[in-house]
Amino acid sequence: MSKAVGPVLASWAALTLAAAHVLGGAATQPRLTAAVLYDRSAADVAGIASLVEASTSDTGGMSLVERQEIDHLLQERKLQQLLAPDAAAGRAEAARLLKADILVFLSVGPVGTLECVVSESGQGVRLGRSAVPAAPSEAAAQKIANFIRGAVPSLDGFC
């Protein structure tokens, strides 16, 4: 084999692998890992958080960090400290420890609402914040799941 043929074959192989990846569609797309964090003492938030987790994980585009891992992290850190707008470094560290691509924070908002904050893992930057009516639970969970999809542009193909 000549020296010129080797690079051509290598390029052809790389293009073939890239085409297979593109043509493979969603089956070859990486899944995002999300950690849903919330105040466990707020029963309404816990119920809706479970519905949000089910809604986002059922779509096949997102996997979730195990609740036990999140609870372990929250024993060491206060949820409110991670929610603060200036706590980007803490959120990035939490995402790293949980091996999560995104963090989703749910908390009790003003009367009758839930607040949802979505942040990315690299810098801990908030991607979005929204308040949704807390009742009915199923509607609140769906609105939050839709908000998460909108806040994370790369989720368009996942969820």
Secondary structure, DSSP 8 states (H G I E B T S, - for coil): --TTHHHHHHHHHHHHHHHHHHHHGGGGS--EEEEEEE-TT-HHHHHHHHHHHHHHHTTSSEEE--HHHHHHHHHHS-HHHHHSTT-HHHHHHHHHHHT-SEEEEEEE-STTEEEEEEEESSS--EEEEEEEE--SHHHHHHHHHHHHHHHSGGGTTT-
